C-alpha cells in the first residue's frame, strides 16, 4: 500500500518498499526455479544488510524455512548446524568466505551433500565462495512472480540455533503464526503506531480514505535502527514488524560507536533496538558520561513505552550531541 515509502537504508543504498517488493519476488522466483519449496531450508550467513533482510520475506514467501547463521561462530558449530538443517541453498556474504571454505572442506571430508552456493558481493570483500552472485541471482527471477497459496500458519518460517555453549546447538523452530503475533506485539510494546495494522486494512482504506491518509503521514515517522543481528531471533522479529507499519530500517555492516552516532545524527531515528549492555559498553568508550548512558539504558525504555516518536528522536539527538562534544 506504500510503495514509495523507504524500506531500508544501507551505506549508499536506499530502496523503497516498491523496489524491495520487486526484489523479494525475484528472489522467491529464483529460489523456486532451483526447486526450493515448502519445508526446504535456505541458510544465510550475512551481516545486517539488504540480502539478509530480503531473505526474511522471499524464503518464507514460498513456504521454505530461513536458517540465519550466527556470523560469530566457529567452524565446528557452523558445520553442525548445516549437517542438522540440511539446506538446499546456502547464501554467504564474501566477508565470511574464509570460515565457510573451512566449513565446506569439513563437509566434503564427511561426504555430506553440499547445497547450492550463492555469494553476496561487497567492494571491500572480493573473495567469493561461489561464482553466482546474489544480484545476478535475483536477475534470474521474475518480478511479477506470485507467491504460492496454501502455506499453513503452523508451518515453520525460521530455524535458529542456540550458541552451543553447553553442548551442541539446539535448533529452535518458529512458525508463521508465532512470527506474526510477535511482530504485531512489537508494534504495541514499542509504541510503534499500534493501530497501523488496522489502518492498513483494505476495509478501512475503502470506507475511510481520509482516515488512511492521516495514517499514511503517521507511518512516515517510523525509522528503525537495528543493532541486533538478524541472525539473532530474526532480529527479534523486527524484520517483519517494520513491514507491518511500512517503516524504514537502517543497517550497518559493522556496528561501531561512530556508526551509531552518525546514523542518529543524519537520520530521524525513532527506535533503536539493542541490548542495554551494548549501549553501555560502546557509548562508554566515547566517554559520554553517566547522564547519557542513563538516557539510552533507562529513560529510552520509558520513551518506547510512553512517548511519541518525535520526542524519542529529540532525546537521542540530544544524547548524540553530548557524546560528540565529550569525545
N, C-alpha and C positions, 0 to 999 in steps of 0.2 A: 504493500500500500504506500510505501515511502521510498521509491526507487532512487530519488535524488539525494536522499539524506546520506551523510558519510557513514560508512560501516566500520572502517578501521584506518589507522594511520601507522605506517611502519617506515622509519627512516624517511626517504624522499617520496614514498608511495602513499597516496590517498585514494581510496576507492569507495564508491557509493554502494548502497545496498543493491541497486540495479545491476551494477557491474559484478558484485560478489555473487548475486543470484545466477548470473550467466556463467560465471566461472565454476560455481558449485554444480550446475547442470552438466557442464563439460566434464568436470571431474567424475561425477557419478556415471555419466555415459561412458567415459573411457574405462572406468573400472568394470562396468557391465560388459564391455567388449572383451575384457580379459577373462570373463567368466566368473567374476565376483558376484555373489548373490546373498540371499538370506542365510544368516548364520555363519558366513565366512568371516575370517578375521583379517583386518588390514592393520599392520603395525606402522607406527610413525615415530621416528626419533628426530626431533627437531626442537628448536627454541620457540619462544612465543613469537610467531611470525605468521604471515598470511597462509602458507600451506597447511600449517597445523590447525589454524582456525577454520579454514575451508574444509578440512577433513572432518571436522565435527559435524558438518551438515551433509556432505556428499556421501560419506561412508554409511551412516545410519539411514540416509535417504533411500538407499537401495536395499535396506534390510541387513546390511553387513554390520560387523562389530568392530568398533575402533579400539585399538590397543596402543595407548600412548606410552612410550618408553621413557623412563627417567634418564635424563642425559648425564646424570652424575654417577651412574652405576658402573661396576667393574665388568670385565669381560665375562666372567663365570656367571654372574647374575643375569646378564642380558641373554647369554646362551640358554640358561634355564628357562627364562620366560618365552623365548622363541620356540624351544622344544615343546613346552607345555601348551602354548597358544596355537601353534601350527598355522602361521599366517599365510595367506595366498599372495599377498603383496607386502613389501617392506619398503617404506619411503624414508630415506636418510638424508639429512642435511649434510652438506660437504664438511662442515665443521667437525662432524663425528665420524668421518670416514676412517681415520686411524683405528679407533676402537672397533668399528664394525668390520674392518678387514680381519682383525684377530678373531672376532665372533664367527665370521664365515669360515675361516680356516678350521676352527674347532668343530663347527657343524659338519664340515666335509670329512674330517677325520672320523667322525662318528656315523658317517653315511646317512645324515639327515637330509631329507629333501629340502632344497632351498626354494624360497619364494621368488617372485618377480621383483627385481630391484628397480627403484626409481630414485634419482638423485635430485636434491634441491640445491641449485647453484647459488653462489654468492661471490661477489667480486673479491672478497678477502680470503676465500677458501676455494681453491680451484681443483683440489684432488677429489674426484668423484668416484663413488662406488659403482656407478652404472653409466653407460653411455646415454641412457634415456633420462633426459632432464624433465623436471616437473612441469615447466612451462610448455615444453614440447609435447608432453603427455596430455596436457589439457587441450592442446590444439587438435588432438585426435578425437576428442569428444564432440558431442552435439549440444549447442547452447539451448536448443528447444527440447531437449530430452525430457520426457515426462517421468517423474519418479513413480515407481510402481505402487499400486494399491495393495491392500491386504496385509500390511505389517501390523502385527498384533501389539497392543500396548504392553504386553508382558514379555515381548521379545527383548533380547539383550541389545543394548545400544552401545555399551562400552565394557571393556575388560581392563581393569587396572590391577596393579600388584603392590603388595607391601614391599618394603625395602629389604626384607630378608635378614634383619639384624639378629634374629634368634633362630635362624634356620633358613630353609628355602622360602622364597617369596610366596605369599598366598594370593591367589587370584580372587579378585572382587568383581562380581558382575553386577552392572546396573542396567535396569530395563527402561524402556521408553517412558513408561508411566512415572517411575521414580525420578527420572531426569526432568520430566515436565513439571512435576509437583515441586521439585527442589528449585528449578529455575524461576517458577512463579513466586514461590515463597521468598526468594531473594529480593524480588521487587518490593514486597511488603516489609520485610525485615530491614532492608536498607533504605526504605522510603524513596524508592526509585519509581515514582509515578505509579502507585499501587493499583490504580484503576485503568492502566494503559491497556491491559488485555481486553477489558470490557469495551473501552472506547474504540478499539481497533476492529471490533466485530462488524461483519457486513450489515447486521441488522441496524446497529446504531448509525453506521455510515449512511445507510439508505434513508432512514426516517429523521435523523437529526444532523444534517450536513454541517450546519453552523457550529454545532457542539464539537464535531470532529475536527473542524478547522482549528478551534482553540486547542484541542489536544495535540494537533499537529505541531503547533508552536511550542506547547509544553514539552513535547518529546525531544525537541531540539536541544534541551538543556542537559541531556544525559550523556556525559562524557566520562568514560571509564578507563582508568589506567591500571592495568593488571600487572602486579609484580609476581603474583602467584603463577607458577608454571602451569601450562595447560596439561602437562603430564601428571599433575597432582590433583587427583579427583576431578579431572576435566576442568581445571581452573575453578574449582568449587561450583561448577555448573554455570558460572557467569558467561561462559561462551554462548549458551543458549538463552540466558537471561537477557543479554543485550539485543538479541534478535527479537525477543518478545516486545521490547519497548522501542525498537528501531534506534537504538543508541549507537555510540561510536566508541570503539576500543583503540587504545594506544598501546603499541607493542614496542619493545626494545629487545635486541638480541642478547645483550649483556646488561644486567641490572647493576648499575653503579650509582653512588650518591649524586654524581654530576648529572646522570641521565634523569634521575628523579626530579631534580631542581629545574633542569632545562625544560622538561615537558610541562611541569606545573607553571613555569614562568611563561611559556609560549602559548599554552592552550588553556581552555576553560574546563579544567578537570573538576568534576563534581563527586566522583567516587574513586578512592584508591583502595585496592584490595591487596592486603598482605598481612603477615603476622606481626604482632607487636614487637617481637624480638628483632625482626628485620629492620624496622624503623629505628629501634633503639641503637642497634649496632651501627647501621650505615649513617644515620644522622649524627650520632655521637662522634664519628670520625671527622665530621666537619665542624666540630666544636661549636655547636649551636646553643648549648646550654639546656638546663633542665626545663625552662619555661616552654621552649618549642617542642622538646620531647614530650612534655605533658600534653600539648595541643594534639600531637599526632597519635600518642598512645592512649590517651584518656578522653580528652574533650572530643576527639574525632568520633569516638564511639557514640557519644551523645548526639553529635551532629547527624550521624547517619540515621538515628532513631527519631529525632525530634525536630530537626531543622531543614530548611529548604536547600536545594542545590546551590542557589545563588550565595547563601550565607556560607556554605561549606567551601565554595570557591574562594570567597573572601578570606576565610581563615587560613586555608592552605597557601594562598598567595602571600598573606602576611608572614606566615612561617618561613616561606621561601626567601622573602626579602631579608628577614632576620638572619637566616642561615648564610646567605651570600655575604652579608656585611660582617659576620663573625669569623669567616674563614681567613 
